[in-house]
Amino acid sequence: MKLFSSNPVPPGIVIRQTFDMIVHTGEVKLRNHDNRSIDDLSQGVRENFVALAPEEANAVIGVQISTSIIWYDFTGAVIYLTFCGNPAIVEET
């Protein structure tokens, strides 16, 4: 599934159908001395977000991400990521 955050979608992409907006909030645990990137750590949150889209959708357009951080003493932090966007059927021209 493709995720598009730009508005409008990039050139060469035609939107055939859109569906109701989907929203998902998930937490990403950050620990001291963890060498993984935030992109790797947040993969599960993105996958859960995309899983909310109807099966026929092949993209989510207008994706926006919001973050909130809760710090802990010396052990690390938790980032709450909220993804929202509209599932869509798109075609490349």
VENUR-V637394 format. One record per run of one state. SS is the DSSP state (H for helix, E for strand, - for the rest). FROM is the first residue (numbers start at 0). LEN is the number of residues. If there is no record, write none. Layout:
SS/FROM/LEN  SS/FROM/LEN
//
This chain:
-/0/1  E/1/3  -/4/8  E/12/19  -/31/6  H/37/4  -/41/1  H/42/9  -/51/7  E/58/13  -/71/4  E/75/17  -/92/1
//
